């Protein structure tokens, strides 16, 4: 089975936004996991950086405000070092990205913000369901915008040095954003990797593409009002070449796939559906350079607009279970008091814990692994 490395399409709050009930989400920590810790080497790095920043036009007042209360965050380094280990199949990714819950929320958001999204479409030429789908994947429709101080996160990663030059650019851009008055240091929060707001823009992307759609003089992608953030996502796609009225693509045999001659036909996981993709698919990959991400956005957008699920099955997994089987397994476990926190068909840490608890209660070997025998036993009990 084709496996997709998480680092190729997820980082920071986007990862948390996409995570579903079966996913391998890091365990919830007690207290504040983003608390800074004393680090004299970091302090020396900041002192040297401040001098470089002043030479590049950042005022001392901006630097003082930005670094007041900022510090080295060990958890940021932990996340950065450990993010590449997890793998997920395309089937699992799409099951989470276009879960029933996320589709229902997206349809509700499309209705609630329809007038705003139509105004954004009129200005930037990007359809409402596409903007809504990006919002859904990036921050769970604004519910998971990230609460990590961006100055602390980007300075910690710049100091660490693994991707020092990249994160120093992000830190410098974040300081320019503060100096411009778009946001205050206290409100400039995001993911551990520095992605910000409803649409998870990194600071350099914000500088290039964020827009003030509300006309209040600030490009506020952090506000509870999502207008600036959604318009900024549309501006990004529009300037990246989005063609209004052209589909991103679709499963072979779907109406979108019959729109014209596709740029390509792809099958990221075999067995599984094949997709005809058009130019707008490439544009979605500009937002996040991953076939899985672009398929996730496109499929979620189609579902939000009223389309149905994929018609072609990915087939049974290594345990002999289809996606529907895995969903049924989760529902049956939950009904018997072994909570999987939902039923998306993705077998992750929460489902494995529920299986182990059930196996212990039934006197079975404790493996935590799903199986057809386990499903049949649950059906009978």
C-alpha positions as CSV (number, residue, x, y, z in Angstrom):
1,X,0.0,0.0,0.0
2,X,1.3,3.4,-0.9
3,X,2.1,5.4,2.3
4,X,2.4,9.2,2.5
5,X,4.9,10.8,4.9
6,X,3.2,13.3,7.1
7,X,5.9,15.8,6.6
8,X,4.9,16.0,2.9
9,X,1.6,17.5,3.6
10,X,1.1,18.4,7.2
11,X,2.8,20.7,9.8
12,X,1.8,22.5,12.9
13,X,-1.8,23.5,13.4
14,X,-2.8,22.0,10.0
15,X,-1.8,18.6,11.4
16,X,-4.0,19.1,14.4
17,X,-6.9,20.4,12.3
18,X,-6.8,17.4,10.0
19,X,-6.3,14.9,12.9
20,X,-9.4,12.7,13.4
21,X,-10.6,10.3,16.0
22,X,-8.3,7.5,14.8
23,X,-5.2,9.6,14.2
24,X,-1.9,9.6,16.0
25,X,-2.3,12.9,17.8
26,X,0.3,13.6,20.5
27,X,-1.2,13.1,23.9
28,X,-2.6,16.1,25.6
29,X,-0.2,17.6,28.1
30,X,-1.0,19.0,31.4
31,X,-0.2,22.7,32.0
32,X,1.1,24.8,29.2
33,X,3.2,22.8,26.8
34,X,4.4,26.0,25.1
35,X,6.0,27.4,28.3
36,X,9.5,28.9,27.6
37,X,12.5,27.6,29.5
38,X,15.8,29.4,30.4
39,X,18.5,28.9,27.8
40,X,21.5,31.2,28.0
41,X,22.7,30.1,24.5
42,X,19.3,31.1,23.0
43,X,19.6,34.5,24.8
44,X,23.0,35.1,23.3
45,X,21.6,34.2,19.9
46,X,18.7,36.6,20.3
47,X,21.1,39.4,21.3
48,X,23.0,38.9,18.0
49,X,19.8,38.5,16.0
50,X,18.5,41.8,17.3
51,X,21.5,43.6,16.0
52,X,20.9,42.0,12.6
53,X,17.2,42.9,12.7
54,X,18.0,46.6,13.5
55,X,20.3,46.7,10.5
56,X,17.4,45.4,8.4
57,X,15.0,48.1,9.4
58,X,13.3,46.7,12.5
59,X,13.0,49.4,15.1
60,X,14.3,48.9,18.7
61,X,10.7,49.6,19.9
62,X,9.4,46.7,17.8
63,X,12.1,44.4,19.0
64,X,11.5,45.2,22.6
65,X,7.8,44.6,22.3
66,X,8.2,41.4,20.3
67,X,10.8,39.8,22.6
68,X,9.2,41.0,25.9
69,X,7.9,37.7,27.3
70,X,9.3,35.6,24.3
71,X,11.6,32.7,25.0
72,X,13.0,29.4,24.0
73,X,10.3,26.7,23.9
74,X,11.6,23.1,24.3
75,X,8.3,21.6,23.0
76,X,8.7,23.3,19.7
77,X,12.0,21.5,19.2
78,X,10.4,18.2,20.2
79,X,7.7,18.6,17.7
80,X,10.1,19.6,14.9
81,X,12.4,16.6,15.6
82,X,9.6,14.1,15.8
83,X,7.1,15.2,13.1
84,X,8.5,13.0,10.3
85,X,8.0,9.6,11.8
86,X,4.3,9.1,11.2
87,X,2.9,7.7,8.0
88,X,-0.6,7.6,6.7
89,X,-2.2,6.0,3.6
90,X,-4.1,8.2,1.2
91,X,-7.3,6.4,2.1
92,X,-6.9,7.3,5.8
93,X,-5.9,10.9,4.9
94,X,-9.0,11.4,2.8
95,X,-11.2,9.7,5.4
96,X,-10.1,12.3,7.9
97,X,-10.0,15.3,5.5
98,X,-13.5,14.6,4.3
99,X,-15.0,13.0,7.3
100,X,-18.8,13.2,7.8
101,X,-18.2,15.7,10.6
102,X,-15.9,17.9,8.6
103,X,-18.3,17.8,5.6
104,X,-21.2,18.8,7.8
105,X,-19.3,21.6,9.4
106,X,-18.2,22.8,6.0
107,X,-21.7,22.9,4.6
108,X,-22.8,24.8,7.7
109,X,-19.9,27.3,7.3
110,X,-20.6,27.7,3.6
111,X,-24.2,28.6,4.4
112,X,-23.3,30.9,7.4
113,X,-20.6,32.8,5.5
114,X,-22.1,32.5,2.0
115,X,-22.5,36.2,1.4
116,X,-18.9,36.9,2.4
117,X,-17.6,34.0,0.3
118,X,-19.5,35.2,-2.7
119,X,-17.9,38.7,-2.3
120,X,-14.5,37.0,-2.0
121,X,-15.2,35.0,-5.2
122,X,-16.2,38.2,-7.1
123,X,-12.9,39.9,-6.2
124,X,-10.4,37.0,-6.4
125,X,-12.2,34.4,-8.7
126,X,-12.0,31.5,-6.3
127,X,-15.2,29.5,-5.7
128,X,-16.6,29.5,-2.1
129,X,-16.4,25.7,-1.6
130,X,-12.7,25.7,-2.3
131,X,-12.0,28.5,0.1
132,X,-14.2,26.8,2.7
133,X,-12.3,23.5,2.2
134,X,-8.9,25.1,2.7
135,X,-10.3,26.7,5.9
136,X,-11.6,23.3,7.1
137,X,-8.3,21.5,6.5
138,X,-6.0,24.3,7.8
139,X,-7.7,25.1,11.1
140,X,-10.9,23.1,11.4
141,X,-12.9,26.2,10.3
142,X,-11.1,28.4,12.7
143,X,-11.4,26.2,15.8
144,X,-7.7,25.3,15.8
145,X,-5.7,28.4,14.9
146,X,-2.9,27.6,17.2
147,X,-1.9,29.2,20.5
148,X,1.9,29.2,20.3
149,X,3.5,32.7,20.4
150,X,4.9,33.1,16.9
151,X,8.0,35.1,17.9
152,X,9.0,32.4,20.4
153,X,8.3,29.6,18.0
154,X,10.2,31.1,15.0
155,X,13.1,32.3,17.2
156,X,13.4,28.9,18.9
157,X,13.6,27.2,15.5
158,X,16.0,29.8,14.0
159,X,18.3,29.4,17.0
160,X,18.1,25.6,16.8
161,X,19.7,25.7,13.4
162,X,18.3,22.6,11.7
163,X,16.4,24.9,9.4
164,X,17.9,28.1,10.8
165,X,18.0,30.3,7.7
166,X,14.4,29.5,6.8
167,X,13.1,30.3,10.3
168,X,15.2,33.4,10.6
169,X,13.4,34.7,7.5
170,X,10.1,33.8,9.1
171,X,11.1,35.6,12.3
172,X,12.2,38.7,10.4
173,X,8.9,38.7,8.5
174,X,6.9,38.3,11.7
175,X,8.7,41.3,13.1
176,X,7.9,43.4,10.0
177,X,4.2,42.3,10.4
178,X,4.3,43.6,14.0
179,X,6.0,46.8,13.0
180,X,3.4,47.4,10.3
181,X,0.7,47.3,13.0
182,X,-1.4,44.4,11.7
183,X,-1.3,42.5,15.0
184,X,0.1,42.8,18.5
185,X,2.8,40.4,19.9
186,X,0.3,39.0,22.4
187,X,-2.2,38.1,19.6
188,X,0.4,36.9,17.1
189,X,-0.1,33.2,17.8
190,X,-0.1,30.1,15.6
191,X,1.3,26.6,15.2
192,X,4.5,25.4,16.7
193,X,6.0,25.9,13.2
194,X,4.9,29.5,12.9
195,X,1.8,29.0,10.7
196,X,-0.8,31.6,11.6
197,X,-4.5,32.2,11.7
198,X,-7.5,30.6,10.1
199,X,-5.6,29.7,6.9
200,X,-2.2,28.9,8.5
201,X,0.0,31.4,6.6
202,X,3.6,31.4,7.5
203,X,4.9,35.0,8.0
204,X,6.6,35.3,4.6
205,X,3.4,34.1,2.8
206,X,1.4,36.5,4.9
207,X,3.6,39.4,3.8
208,X,3.2,38.5,0.1
209,X,-0.5,37.5,0.0
210,X,-2.5,38.6,3.0
211,X,-5.2,41.2,2.3
212,X,-7.3,43.6,4.3
213,X,-10.7,42.6,3.1
214,X,-12.7,44.3,5.9
215,X,-11.1,47.7,5.1
216,X,-10.1,48.4,8.7
217,X,-6.4,49.0,7.9
218,X,-5.2,45.7,9.2
219,X,-4.7,42.3,7.6
220,X,-6.1,40.4,10.6
221,X,-6.1,36.6,9.8
222,X,-6.2,35.9,13.6
223,X,-9.6,37.5,14.3
224,X,-12.7,35.6,15.2
225,X,-14.1,37.3,12.0
226,X,-12.6,35.1,9.3
227,X,-13.0,37.6,6.5
228,X,-9.4,38.7,6.0
229,X,-8.1,35.2,6.4
230,X,-10.5,33.6,3.8
231,X,-9.9,36.5,1.4
232,X,-6.1,36.0,1.9
233,X,-6.4,32.3,1.0
234,X,-8.4,33.2,-2.2
235,X,-5.9,35.9,-3.0
236,X,-3.1,33.4,-2.8
237,X,-4.8,30.9,-5.1
238,X,-5.9,33.7,-7.5
239,X,-2.3,35.0,-7.8
240,X,-1.0,31.4,-8.2
241,X,-3.1,30.9,-11.3
242,X,-6.5,29.7,-10.2
243,X,-9.0,29.5,-13.2
244,X,-12.5,30.3,-12.1
245,X,-15.1,27.8,-13.4
246,X,-12.5,25.0,-14.0
247,X,-12.7,22.0,-11.7
248,X,-9.7,20.9,-9.8
249,X,-10.4,17.4,-11.1
250,X,-12.3,14.5,-9.9
251,X,-12.6,10.7,-9.7
252,X,-12.6,9.1,-13.1
253,X,-16.1,8.9,-14.3
254,X,-17.3,11.9,-12.3
255,X,-18.8,14.9,-14.1
256,X,-15.7,17.0,-13.2
257,X,-13.5,14.4,-14.8
258,X,-15.5,14.7,-18.0
259,X,-14.9,18.5,-18.1
260,X,-12.2,18.3,-20.8
261,X,-8.8,16.8,-21.4
262,X,-7.1,16.5,-18.1
263,X,-3.5,17.5,-17.5
264,X,-2.9,14.0,-15.9
265,X,-4.6,11.0,-14.5
266,X,-3.2,9.9,-11.1
267,X,-3.7,7.0,-8.8
268,X,-1.7,7.8,-5.6
269,X,-2.7,4.5,-3.9
270,X,-3.3,1.2,-5.6
271,X,-5.8,-0.3,-5.4
272,X,-7.9,2.8,-5.2
273,X,-9.6,5.5,-7.2
274,X,-8.0,7.2,-10.2
275,X,-8.3,11.0,-10.5
276,X,-8.4,13.2,-13.5
277,X,-6.7,16.5,-12.6
278,X,-6.6,19.9,-14.2
279,X,-4.6,23.1,-13.9
280,X,-6.3,24.1,-10.7
281,X,-4.9,20.9,-9.0
282,X,-1.4,22.4,-9.5
283,X,-2.6,25.6,-8.0
284,X,-3.8,23.8,-4.9
285,X,-0.4,22.2,-4.6
286,X,1.1,25.7,-4.4
287,X,-0.7,26.1,-1.1
288,X,0.8,22.8,0.1
289,X,3.0,20.8,-2.3
290,X,1.4,17.4,-1.9
291,X,-1.0,15.4,-4.1
292,X,-2.7,14.2,-0.9
293,X,-3.3,17.7,0.3
294,X,-4.7,18.9,-3.1
295,X,-6.9,15.8,-3.3
296,X,-8.1,16.4,0.2
297,X,-9.0,20.0,-0.5
298,X,-10.7,19.2,-3.8
299,X,-12.6,16.2,-2.5
300,X,-13.7,18.1,0.6
301,X,-14.8,21.1,-1.5
302,X,-16.9,18.7,-3.7
303,X,-18.5,17.2,-0.6
304,X,-19.2,20.6,0.9
305,X,-20.9,21.6,-2.4
306,X,-23.2,18.6,-2.2
307,X,-21.2,15.9,-3.9
308,X,-21.0,12.3,-2.6
309,X,-18.2,10.1,-1.4
310,X,-15.7,8.5,-3.7
311,X,-17.2,5.6,-5.6
312,X,-14.1,3.4,-6.0
313,X,-13.0,1.4,-2.9
314,X,-9.4,1.3,-1.8
315,X,-10.0,-2.4,-0.9
316,X,-9.4,-4.2,2.3
317,X,-6.3,-3.2,4.4
318,X,-3.6,-5.5,5.7
319,X,-6.0,-6.8,8.4
320,X,-8.7,-7.7,5.8
321,X,-11.0,-4.7,6.7
322,X,-12.5,-2.1,4.4
323,X,-13.0,1.5,5.4
324,X,-16.7,0.7,6.2
325,X,-15.6,-2.3,8.3
326,X,-13.3,-0.1,10.3
327,X,-16.0,2.4,10.9
328,X,-18.4,-0.3,12.1
329,X,-15.7,-1.6,14.4
330,X,-15.3,1.8,16.0
331,X,-19.1,2.2,16.4
332,X,-19.4,-1.2,18.0
333,X,-16.6,-0.6,20.4
334,X,-18.0,2.8,21.4
335,X,-21.5,1.3,21.9
336,X,-20.0,-1.2,24.3
337,X,-18.3,1.5,26.4
338,X,-14.9,1.4,24.7
339,X,-14.8,4.9,23.3
340,X,-12.9,5.5,20.0
341,X,-14.0,9.2,20.0
342,X,-15.9,8.8,16.8
343,X,-15.9,6.6,13.8
344,X,-13.9,7.8,10.8
345,X,-12.5,4.3,9.9
346,X,-8.9,5.4,10.7
347,X,-7.2,3.1,13.2
348,X,-4.9,5.2,15.4
349,X,-4.0,5.5,19.0
350,X,-7.5,6.1,20.4
351,X,-9.0,3.1,18.5
352,X,-6.1,0.9,19.4
353,X,-6.5,1.8,23.1
354,X,-10.2,0.9,22.9
355,X,-9.4,-2.4,21.3
356,X,-6.9,-3.2,24.0
357,X,-9.5,-2.3,26.7
358,X,-12.1,-4.5,25.1
359,X,-9.7,-7.4,24.7
360,X,-8.8,-7.3,28.3
361,X,-12.4,-7.2,29.4
362,X,-13.2,-10.2,27.2
363,X,-10.2,-12.3,28.3
364,X,-8.6,-12.1,24.8
365,X,-4.9,-11.7,23.9
366,X,-4.3,-7.9,24.2
367,X,-2.9,-6.8,20.9
368,X,-4.6,-3.5,20.1
369,X,-4.9,-4.6,16.5
370,X,-8.2,-4.7,14.5
371,X,-9.1,-7.9,12.7
372,X,-12.1,-9.5,11.0
373,X,-12.4,-12.0,13.9
374,X,-12.7,-9.0,16.3
375,X,-15.3,-7.4,14.2
376,X,-17.3,-10.6,13.9
377,X,-17.1,-11.1,17.7
378,X,-18.4,-7.5,18.3
379,X,-21.2,-8.1,15.9
380,X,-22.3,-11.2,17.8
381,X,-22.0,-9.8,21.3
